Amino acid sequence: MTFGQLKTFLEVVRHGSIRAAAASLLVTEPSVSAGVASLQRELGVALVERQGRGIRVTPAGQEFAGYASQILGLYDKAARRAREKAGQTAELRLSAVTTAGESLMAPILKLFRQGEPGVELWMEVGNLQGVFDSLLSYQVDLGIGGRPPDNGEIAGDPFLDNRLVVVASPEHHLAGAGPFEAALLSKETWLLREGGSGTRNNTEEFFAESNIDAPPFMTLGSNGAVKQAASAGLGVTLISTHAVAAELESGTLVRLDVAGTPLVRSWHVLYRSQTDHSPSAEAFLELLRSLNTREAVDRWFGASRQFLS
């Protein structure tokens, strides 16, 4: 079994076809087929099978893919740690939820680069489940998102308040109204992020706490799409103040004075439980725990800070 075989198989799993995997790897389709066939012979189980004119990954293949991803991720982590220990260029890999990646991380990354100019930074942005998956498969060193899951595999430290508010178009009929119960919004269309998103999880918790049962909703795949839809009057949404501070300041969105909001949550730095951190990861953790991070975020939002509380 080789790393090349594992990588080839994971590309087949990711793309769902031999042709797409070959295009991604810049190799021929026969070489992809041969790599998967060789891996199957060595394992003695079918990882893929024919389905019509294409293929599908078998249950055994899906199970194997999870471990294969961890093997490759751990190898990559080991190689990076060895290079860092030998005095070569250090690399810090992060995975951030969309809200943090788009709205929060820039001033923090800038501050880290000022203190650690020799560290190469790499950050992926996705939903909370994606952050968890990247951590568990050793693809990244640290994650940025909401609270860690309860399974004990991922730990996390809170480092900054994250306040969530309900926002809508300035023309919304409740814009400017005094405090009102969330139940008044039970018939409104709610603009939601996709499943696996931390914002989606927080919204569903808010529904349960506010006795809002199965309201109309529209699912959108990014904060940008959610904000545009809300500004256009397509519905209301619960969202982090870090994501909408500029829109609240400009007046393209307004905060609705819903009882029980803002919901106060915390941004967490996430990592695999019982793991040892590289020097660059330790430096990033120390930065997040410091007052410097809060001050950098305050400076970044500038005049918009009034909308963060």
Buried (B, 14 or more C-beta within 10 A) or exposed (E): EEEEBBBBBBBBBEBBBBEBBBBBBEBEBEBBBEBBEBBBEEEEBEBBEEEEEEBEBBEBBEEBBEEBBBBBBEEBBEEBBEEBEEEEEBBBBBBBBBBBBBBBBEBBBEBBEEEBEEBEBEBBBBBBBBBBBBBBBBBBBBBBBBBBBEEEEBBBBBBBBBBBBBBBBEEBEBBEEEEEEBEBBBEBBBBBBBEBBBBBBBBBEBBEEBEBEEBEBBBBEBBEBBBBBBBEEBBBBBBBBBBBBBBBBEEBBBBBBBEEBBBEBEBBBBBBEEEEBBBBBEBBBEBBEEEBBEEBBEEBBEEBBEBBE
